[in-house]
Amino acid sequence: MDPPGKQTDLGCVHSISTVMPVRNLPFSDHRTVPHLLALAALLLLLIGPRASGARTSSTSSTSSTVGLADGGALSGKVIFTGESPRRRAIRMDADPACAALHEGRVLADDVIIAEHGGLANVFVYVEVAPDGSFDDAVPTEPVQLRQEGCQYTPRVQGIRLRQTLEVLNVDPTLHNVRSLAKSNRPFNMSQPAQGKRTKFFTKQELPVKFKCDVHSWMSAYLFVIDHPFFATTDRNGHFSIDGLPDGRYTLVAWHEKFGQKTFEAQVGEDDQSLTIEYSE
């Protein structure tokens, strides 16, 4: 029983209306009954979800953001046509500690061409990502740039804005990490054996070059980019960019020796497997 003066919640009205006999209505005109029944049905429609305990949300459950697993994939291969240039040998005699890390000759990794022409270390990225097509939260997993065997590895890679860069020295010798950034603040820091340093970048820069002032042959390239739609070709020239919503895109391919190319690609029903060609 309700306390005196308390009004019954409207959520209970529908249960009362279903048991109230029509013959007890205080109206003798039978023409009034259909109108009352229509009114009762309208009231049930309006308050039904509340009476049954269901909750409605003021926000839609549909998100405008397409996650990396929700979109399409754009894949392809970058090839070098013509006679492949020979890879040059690196002379590490200047630092016996570096030379001792290798057996035989060490070849430069600025140009790596596979047997069937696949070109490694080409950075491929979407020029402009569509609004709402990705989660703009800063990735929590760091990107690593390793100094190993007195070489930078990976040589070419991408990183998101404000994502942590871990610079690791796994060699038993001193290295120097020099960032030749232009849009971001450059830095130049020594790194002792088995050391680790962390950095991050706040502005897009395509790319930032890294050098080692102790070992002149060491170079790397880091693309600081404001979206996740990028990839670096593997040693056979293959790449894949996942999570793209359907549509037509302008893509850019970059290689440190052979330059930059711009091309169009389609994601959706007419997905393309791309072939990008470089030549001398």
C-alpha positions as CSV (number, residue, x, y, z in Angstrom):
1,M,0.0,0.0,0.0
2,D,1.3,3.4,-0.9
3,P,1.9,5.9,1.9
4,P,-0.8,8.6,2.2
5,G,-0.6,11.3,-0.4
6,K,1.9,9.3,-2.6
7,Q,1.0,9.0,-6.2
8,T,1.2,5.6,-8.0
9,D,4.1,5.5,-10.5
10,L,2.9,5.7,-14.1
11,G,4.8,2.5,-14.7
12,C,2.0,0.5,-13.1
13,V,-0.8,2.0,-15.1
14,H,-0.8,-0.7,-17.7
15,S,-1.4,-3.5,-15.2
16,I,-4.5,-1.7,-13.8
17,S,-6.0,-1.0,-17.2
18,T,-5.8,-4.7,-18.2
19,V,-8.0,-5.9,-15.4
20,M,-10.5,-3.0,-15.1
21,P,-13.9,-4.3,-16.4
22,V,-15.4,-2.2,-19.2
23,R,-18.8,-2.5,-17.7
24,N,-17.7,-0.6,-14.6
25,L,-16.7,2.4,-16.6
26,P,-18.6,5.5,-15.4
27,F,-19.9,6.1,-18.9
28,S,-23.1,4.8,-20.3
29,D,-22.5,5.8,-23.9
30,H,-21.1,2.7,-25.6
31,R,-19.5,4.9,-28.3
32,T,-17.1,6.2,-25.7
33,V,-15.5,2.8,-25.1
34,P,-13.5,2.5,-28.4
35,H,-12.0,5.9,-27.7
36,L,-10.9,5.0,-24.2
37,L,-9.4,1.7,-25.4
38,A,-7.4,3.6,-28.1
39,L,-6.2,6.0,-25.4
40,A,-5.1,3.2,-23.1
41,A,-3.2,1.5,-26.0
42,L,-1.4,4.8,-26.7
43,L,-0.5,5.2,-23.0
44,L,0.9,1.6,-22.9
45,L,3.0,2.3,-26.0
46,L,4.5,5.4,-24.4
47,I,5.3,4.0,-20.9
48,G,5.7,0.3,-21.7
49,P,9.6,0.2,-21.7
50,R,9.7,2.0,-18.4
51,A,7.1,-0.2,-16.8
52,S,8.9,-3.4,-17.8
53,G,12.2,-2.2,-16.3
54,A,13.9,-1.7,-19.6
55,R,16.3,1.2,-19.9
56,T,16.9,3.5,-22.8
57,S,20.2,5.2,-23.5
58,S,20.6,8.8,-24.5
59,T,23.5,7.8,-26.7
60,S,23.5,5.4,-29.7
61,S,25.4,2.2,-29.4
62,T,26.7,2.6,-33.0
63,S,30.1,4.1,-33.2
64,S,31.4,6.1,-36.2
65,T,34.9,4.8,-35.6
66,V,36.0,1.8,-37.7
67,G,38.5,-0.3,-35.7
68,L,41.5,-2.0,-37.3
69,A,39.5,-5.3,-37.4
70,D,36.4,-3.8,-39.0
71,G,37.7,-2.4,-42.3
72,G,39.2,-3.9,-45.4
73,A,42.8,-4.7,-46.3
74,L,44.9,-3.1,-48.9
75,S,47.8,-5.3,-50.0
76,G,50.4,-5.4,-52.7
77,K,54.0,-5.7,-53.7
78,V,56.8,-3.3,-54.6
79,I,59.2,-4.4,-57.2
80,F,62.3,-3.2,-58.8
81,T,62.5,-3.5,-62.6
82,G,65.7,-3.6,-64.6
83,E,69.2,-4.6,-63.4
84,S,69.5,-4.7,-59.7
85,P,72.2,-2.6,-58.2
86,R,74.8,-4.5,-56.2
87,R,74.8,-4.2,-52.5
88,R,77.9,-2.5,-51.2
89,A,80.0,-3.9,-48.4
90,I,80.3,-2.1,-45.0
91,R,83.8,-1.7,-43.6
92,M,83.5,-2.0,-39.8
93,D,87.3,-2.0,-39.2
94,A,87.1,1.4,-37.5
95,D,85.5,-0.3,-34.5
96,P,86.9,-3.7,-33.7
97,A,83.9,-4.4,-31.4
98,C,81.6,-4.0,-34.4
99,A,83.7,-6.2,-36.7
100,A,83.8,-8.9,-34.1
101,L,80.0,-9.2,-34.1
102,H,80.0,-10.5,-37.7
103,E,81.6,-13.3,-39.6
104,G,82.6,-12.3,-43.1
105,R,81.4,-9.3,-45.1
106,V,78.5,-7.1,-43.9
107,L,76.3,-5.7,-46.7
108,A,74.5,-2.4,-46.6
109,D,70.7,-2.6,-46.2
110,D,69.7,0.6,-48.0
111,V,68.9,-1.4,-51.1
112,I,67.6,-4.9,-50.7
113,I,66.1,-6.6,-53.8
114,A,64.8,-10.1,-53.7
115,E,65.4,-12.7,-56.4
116,H,62.1,-11.9,-58.2
117,G,62.5,-8.1,-57.8
118,G,60.7,-7.5,-54.5
119,L,62.0,-4.3,-52.9
120,A,62.4,-4.2,-49.2
121,N,62.1,-1.2,-46.8
122,V,59.6,0.8,-48.8
123,F,57.3,2.7,-46.6
124,V,53.7,2.8,-47.9
125,Y,51.0,5.0,-46.3
126,V,47.6,6.5,-46.9
127,E,48.1,10.2,-47.7
128,V,45.0,11.4,-45.8
129,A,43.0,9.1,-43.5
130,P,39.2,9.7,-43.5
131,D,37.7,11.3,-40.5
132,G,36.4,8.8,-37.9
133,S,38.1,5.9,-39.5
134,F,40.4,4.9,-36.6
135,D,40.9,5.2,-32.9
136,D,43.0,8.3,-32.2
137,A,44.1,7.1,-28.8
138,V,47.9,6.9,-28.4
139,P,49.0,3.3,-28.8
140,T,50.4,1.9,-25.5
141,E,52.8,-0.5,-27.1
142,P,56.2,1.2,-27.9
143,V,58.0,1.2,-31.2
144,Q,61.5,-0.1,-31.0
145,L,64.6,1.1,-32.8
146,R,67.4,-1.4,-32.1
147,Q,71.2,-0.9,-32.5
148,E,72.2,-4.5,-33.1
149,G,75.4,-5.7,-34.9
150,C,76.3,-2.0,-35.2
151,Q,73.3,-1.4,-37.5
152,Y,69.9,0.2,-36.9
153,T,67.0,-2.2,-37.2
154,P,64.3,-1.9,-38.5
155,R,65.8,0.4,-41.0
156,V,62.4,1.9,-42.0
157,Q,59.3,2.0,-39.9
158,G,56.3,4.1,-38.8
159,I,55.2,5.5,-35.4
160,R,52.0,7.3,-34.3
161,L,52.0,10.8,-32.8
162,R,53.1,10.7,-29.1
163,Q,53.7,6.9,-29.2
164,T,56.7,5.9,-27.2
165,L,59.9,5.2,-29.1
166,E,62.3,2.9,-27.3
167,V,65.9,3.2,-28.6
168,L,67.8,0.1,-27.5
169,N,71.5,-0.7,-27.7
170,V,72.1,-4.4,-27.5
171,D,75.7,-4.1,-28.7
172,P,78.7,-4.3,-26.4
173,T,80.0,-1.0,-27.6
174,L,79.0,2.7,-27.4
175,H,76.6,4.2,-29.9
176,N,75.4,7.7,-30.6
177,V,71.7,8.3,-31.5
178,R,71.2,11.5,-33.6
179,S,67.8,12.5,-34.8
180,L,67.8,14.9,-37.8
181,A,64.2,15.9,-37.2
182,K,62.9,19.2,-38.7
183,S,59.3,19.5,-37.7
184,N,60.0,17.9,-34.3
185,R,62.8,18.8,-31.9
186,P,66.0,17.1,-32.9
187,F,68.1,15.3,-30.4
188,N,71.6,13.9,-30.1
189,M,72.4,11.5,-27.3
190,S,75.1,8.9,-26.5
191,Q,74.0,5.4,-25.6
192,P,76.3,3.1,-23.7
193,A,76.4,-0.7,-24.3
194,Q,73.1,-2.5,-23.4
195,G,71.4,0.9,-22.8
196,K,67.8,2.1,-23.4
197,R,66.4,5.5,-24.0
198,T,62.8,6.7,-24.8
199,K,61.4,9.5,-26.9
200,F,58.2,10.6,-28.5
201,F,57.2,13.0,-31.3
202,T,54.3,15.5,-31.4
203,K,54.2,16.5,-35.0
204,Q,53.8,14.5,-38.2
205,E,57.1,14.2,-40.1
206,L,57.7,12.0,-43.1
207,P,60.4,10.9,-42.3
208,V,62.8,11.6,-39.5
209,K,66.3,10.4,-40.3
210,F,68.5,8.8,-37.6
211,K,72.3,8.6,-37.7
212,C,75.1,7.3,-35.4
213,D,78.0,9.8,-35.2
214,V,80.2,7.0,-33.9
215,H,79.6,4.6,-36.8
216,S,79.0,6.6,-40.0
217,W,77.4,3.7,-41.9
218,M,74.4,3.5,-39.5
219,S,71.1,5.1,-40.7
220,A,67.4,4.6,-40.1
221,Y,64.2,6.3,-41.0
222,L,61.1,6.8,-38.8
223,F,57.8,8.1,-40.2
224,V,55.9,10.0,-37.6
225,I,52.3,9.8,-38.8
226,D,48.9,10.9,-37.5
227,H,47.0,7.7,-38.4
228,P,47.5,3.9,-38.4
229,F,47.2,3.2,-42.1
230,F,50.8,2.4,-43.1
231,A,53.2,-0.5,-43.7
232,T,56.8,-1.3,-44.6
233,T,57.6,-3.8,-47.3
234,D,59.3,-7.0,-46.1
235,R,62.4,-8.5,-47.7
236,N,60.2,-9.8,-50.6
237,G,58.5,-6.5,-51.2
238,H,55.1,-7.4,-49.8
239,F,53.0,-5.0,-47.7
240,S,49.5,-5.0,-46.2
241,I,47.5,-2.1,-44.7
242,D,44.5,-3.3,-42.6
243,G,41.4,-1.6,-41.3
244,L,40.6,0.8,-44.1
245,P,36.9,1.7,-44.7
246,D,35.6,1.1,-48.2
247,G,36.6,3.9,-50.6
248,R,39.2,5.2,-52.9
249,Y,42.5,6.4,-51.5
250,T,45.7,8.2,-52.5
251,L,48.7,6.3,-51.3
252,V,52.4,7.2,-51.1
253,A,55.3,4.9,-51.4
254,W,58.8,6.0,-50.3
255,H,62.2,4.5,-50.7
256,E,65.4,6.2,-49.5
257,K,67.3,5.6,-52.7
258,F,64.6,5.5,-55.4
259,G,62.3,8.3,-54.2
260,Q,58.6,8.7,-53.7
261,K,55.6,7.6,-55.8
262,T,51.9,8.6,-55.4
263,F,49.1,6.3,-56.7
264,E,45.4,5.6,-56.3
265,A,43.9,2.5,-54.7
266,Q,40.4,1.1,-54.1
267,V,39.1,-0.7,-50.9
268,G,35.7,-2.5,-51.1
269,E,34.0,-4.7,-53.6
270,D,36.7,-3.8,-56.2
271,D,39.7,-4.5,-53.9
272,Q,43.0,-4.3,-55.7
273,S,46.2,-6.2,-55.2
274,L,48.7,-3.5,-56.1
275,T,52.0,-3.7,-57.9
276,I,54.3,-0.7,-57.5
277,E,57.3,-0.5,-59.7
278,Y,60.6,1.3,-59.2
279,S,63.5,1.4,-61.5
280,E,67.0,2.9,-61.6
